[in-house]
Amino acid sequence: MGTKNTELSCGNCALSRICLPANLSARETRILAGAVERGRELCTGARLIRAGTRMDALYVVRSGSAKSCGVLKDGEEYVRAFNLPGEVAGLEGFANGHHTSDLVALEPLRYCRISIGRLERMMETLPGLRREMLRLLGQSLEDTQRMRIEVSMVDARGRLASFLVDLSRRLERRNLSPTHFRLSMSRRDIARHLGLTLETVSRALGAFRRAGWVEVKARHIKLLRPDMLSGISFQNGGSRALL
């Protein structure tokens, strides 16, 4: 997985305001930063985590992006989540000590790593870190429940609109453009994430384009009417007017 590189500390990393818990004291932040292994790299398509392996670390994406994915009983791949810079990967391993999904680089990926042994020891003495881990686990559970509700209750266009709105907000938090971005994931991966077919995703994206809500050039997306996308993403069947 590469060698440890300490050329950049957490304190002067551009992502520190995103992935460092804001409620940690200065002392707690220094201790956490000292436990993080930095500068590791992966090429596109490489696996950082393999399903079924023992959980021995948590990871934070530093640059690039990744997908958390697995295979269903019928052999079809599903995509659980997409990870952007500053986001933690591998949390699902806390359930039984083993990972249930692969984590695959969607593009050249740099990441940071902290071993579970060190993390557990620090959680015993750093209350701010313990609270942050509980928050991350709670957020992961909330995201999973929200996705299940959308898959069961929201139509295809609503699911895709919700995905684009969520991605826009996550990019904005990283001081990136929330309205003009390149999708690192394929449309097939998006379909597998949303519980749709590739054809349905393409049709929904085409409907948004014809309505004047988005511009689409290959994987480059420009949100022209994010307000309209937000409006249908939370309305069951609210996008039927685009049919």
Helices and strands as residue ranges (DSSP letters): G 10-12, H 16-19, H 26-35, E 37-42, E 47-49, E 57-63, E 66-71, E 77-83, E 88-89, G 91-94, E 102-105, E 109-115, H 116-125, H 127-153, H 156-173, E 180-182, H 187-194, H 198-210, E 214-217, E 220-223, H 226-233, G 240-242
